[in-house]
Amino acid sequence: MAVPRLKIKTGDQVVVRAGKDKGKKGKVIAAYPSEGKVKVENINLIQKHAKPTQKVKQGGIREMEAPIYVSRVQLLCPQCNMPTRVSRDKLADGRKVRTCKKCGKTVDK
């Protein structure tokens, strides 16, 4: 089975479009293409109970980000600063880049 391609990558700025954190903005920490999820900093925070270990002497309740479905977030264009859909275009030199559907400029560097 082929792994679906995500149009959002690690390091992208995104805005949450649905769910309990709707309207919040954040940076993508990790992407999980096989699950169709991304992890965004300070979004979808959960509490995890942890016992003390050799590395972490202090146990207790920790807050951490949980993955969120990629369909619930939308890319924030760095040029026009608006939530946008993404298209894949091929440049003259043969590189494939992501392009903002609103302003038409490339999202990739």
Helices and strands as residue ranges (DSSP letters): E 13-16, E 25-32, E 37-40, E 45-50, E 60-65, E 68-69, G 70-72, E 73-76, E 83-84, E 86-90, E 96-100
